[in-house]
Amino acid sequence: MTDTAHATSVPDWVLKFMDAIDTLDFDEGFAPLTEDTDMFFGTAHIHGAEDIKAFFVKIDEPLIIRHEVLEFWAAGDGVRLLRGEATMAKKSEPDQVVRAPFMHIFYLDREEPVRVRALRVTAGPLQTDAVM
């Protein structure tokens, strides 16, 4: 049997997750993550909700950033695909705005309540000199 992905409306938990990354206010938005969640961001492997929070603080705190979800798909076996675009600028240079495409693949342990087993993130291409 072959599962195919299908476009679907963006669930509230995904919008809250994106907002948590933008605001660095993780309470409700990071509720789907657990101590056992693994995140792979490019070549980085981060394990557990608290370390994932710390990772986002490290990379996003110096930035004004907004993540926009452009497309969302559900695939079989708890796999969710998200394509979006991040708009960002250094807080010290707010007029130098950079946009970067990103893709998130969520692997869910369960859907009610949502629990994320693993998250894979790719971002870019990005002119890193502009924001790093």
PATINU-516445 format. One record per residue (C-alpha): z, y, x; residue in three letters. Coordinates in steps of 0.02 Angstrom, whole numbers, padded with zeros to 5 digits, always signed. Each point is the difference from the previous one (the first is absolute). Layout:
REM residues N
ZYXAla/...
//
This chain:
REM residues 132
+00000+00000+00000Met/-00047+00171+00067Thr/+00100+00153-00045Asp/-00084+00168-00003Thr/+00076+00171+00008Ala/-00017+00115-00149His/+00029+00185-00016Ala/+00153+00045-00101Thr/+00108+00151-00037Ser/+00120+00051+00136Val/+00174-00067-00039Pro/+00145+00121-00005Asp/+00086-00090+00145Trp/-00150+00038+00113Val/+00001+00185-00045Leu/+00187+00007+00034Lys/-00027-00087+00167Phe/-00132+00128+00051Met/+00112+00143-00056Asp/+00145-00071+00101Ala/-00108+00001+00157Ile/-00051+00181-00034Asp/+00175+00064-00038Thr/+00098-00121+00111Leu/+00115-00025-00151Asp/-00003-00189-00003Phe/+00122-00052-00137Asp/-00106-00047-00150Glu/-00168-00008+00091Gly/+00059-00128+00127Phe/+00093-00111-00126Ala/-00137-00134+00011Pro/+00034-00023+00187Leu/+00136-00119+00061Thr/+00087-00047+00161Glu/-00135-00133+00018Asp/-00153+00111-00028Thr/-00120+00006+00146Asp/-00113+00150+00025Met/-00148-00001+00118Phe/-00061+00177+00035Phe/-00147-00010+00119Gly/+00073-00097+00147Thr/+00183+00035-00045Ala/+00103-00136-00086His/+00155+00065-00089Ile/+00123-00116-00085His/+00119+00048-00141Gly/+00011+00146-00119Ala/+00116+00105+00109Glu/-00112-00014+00153Asp/-00153+00037-00106Ile/+00085+00158-00064Lys/+00041+00051+00180Ala/-00181-00030+00050Phe/-00065+00116-00136Phe/+00128+00133+00044Val/-00056-00007+00182Lys/-00185+00020-00038Ile/+00005+00111-00156Asp/+00150+00116+00025Glu/-00097+00121+00112Pro/-00138+00010-00131Leu/-00042+00075-00167Ile/-00081-00153-00078Ile/-00066-00059-00167Arg/-00069-00172-00038His/-00125-00014-00141Glu/-00043-00168-00076Val/-00188-00011-00030Leu/-00018-00181-00053Glu/+00116-00145-00039Phe/-00044-00184-00024Trp/+00095-00155-00050Ala/-00050-00161+00085Ala/+00068-00173-00033Gly/+00166-00066+00065Asp/+00092+00166+00003Gly/-00120+00094+00113Val/-00026+00184-00040Arg/-00126+00112+00089Leu/+00012+00189+00010Leu/-00127+00121+00072Arg/+00048+00180+00022Gly/-00008+00158+00102Glu/+00139+00092+00089Ala/-00007+00188+00020Thr/+00111+00060+00141Met/+00042+00142+00118Ala/+00135+00031+00127Lys/+00142+00102-00074Lys/-00021+00116+00150Ser/-00187+00021-00038Glu/-00017-00014-00190Pro/-00176+00074-00003Asp/-00074-00138+00110Gln/-00026-00133-00135Val/-00063-00174+00038Val/-00052-00134-00124Arg/+00009-00185+00039Ala/-00051-00150-00104Pro/+00126-00140-00015Phe/+00012-00174-00072Met/+00158-00093-00052His/+00006-00185-00039Ile/+00158-00049-00092Phe/+00053-00184-00005Tyr/+00124-00020-00141Leu/+00137-00130-00013Asp/+00018+00042-00184Arg/-00056+00129-00125Glu/+00151+00028-00114Glu/+00087+00085+00081Pro/-00129+00027+00136Val/+00050-00067+00171Arg/-00116+00025+00149Val/-00001-00144+00124Arg/-00123+00085+00120Ala/-00101+00159+00013Leu/-00150+00028+00112Arg/-00054+00179+00031Val/-00156+00064+00085Thr/-00034+00185+00020Ala/-00141+00100+00074Gly/-00111+00044+00079Pro/+00108+00148+00040Leu/-00011+00146+00118Gln/+00172-00036+00071Thr/+00003+00156+00109Asp/+00009+00105-00158Ala/+00161-00079-00065Val/+00084-00088+00145Met/
//
